[in-house]
Amino acid sequence: MISSAVRVHAILPSPIGPLTLVAEAGQLVALYLDAQRHRPDEDSLGSPGNPGAAPFAVAARQLADYFAGQLTEFDLPLAPSGTDFQRRVWAALQTIPYGQTWSYAQLAEKIGRASAVRAVGLANGKNPIAVVIPCHRVIGADGSLTGYGGGLDRKRFLLDLESSGPSAQAGTGA
């Protein structure tokens, strides 16, 4: 399906490198890291938008608070585009509490598809809204860091940030 809405993008600095936010009809449809594995070509990002306008300004504030260790849950208008299965996986990712990790098997169980671990892993890897939809919180069954579209160094950074954030300090994950 081809959307008739106008896409715009803004690039924000972050501790893990530049983040490209893409919006359509006032909703965040993508957040890409600069060297992300499934990043689309530049033409699909739309024209440059005003970083001070919605939803970029709110996203920038919330991302700054997140990276400062002061925000544990994003509240942004999201509209990721994907298959029904992918959207179910991405919705389940948003239920993983800040500072905690799940295995791919736990994520598959959460969506009621315990035998679909590989498909869940593929959907996780296609998450178009990195950081905000926390695909970085999914790890291997043995606790090891596994693939991350933005690189394992960034995944480690995000997990370390969250492990020392407000929820971890309070001793709760949710």
DAFENKA-V34287 format. One record per backbone hydrogen bond with DSSP energy under -1.0 kcal/mol. NH is the residue of the N-H (numbers start at 0). CO is the residue of the C=O. If there is no record, write none. Layout:
NH:CO  NH:CO
//
This chain:
7:22  8:46  9:20  11:18  16:13  18:11  19:31  20:9  21:29  22:7  23:26  26:23  27:76  28:21  29:21  30:127  31:19  35:32  36:148  38:35  43:40  44:41  46:6  48:8  52:49  56:52  58:54  59:55  60:56  61:57  62:58  63:59  64:60  65:61  66:62  67:63  68:65  69:64  78:27  86:82  87:83  88:84  89:85  90:86  91:87  92:88  93:89  94:91  95:92  99:96  101:136  106:102  107:103  108:104  109:105  110:106  111:108  112:107  115:112  119:115  120:116  121:117  122:118  123:119  124:120  126:123  129:30  131:129  132:128  134:132  136:133  137:134  138:101  139:143  142:139  150:147  154:150  155:151  156:152  157:153  158:154  159:155  160:156  161:157  162:158  164:161  168:164  169:165  171:166
//
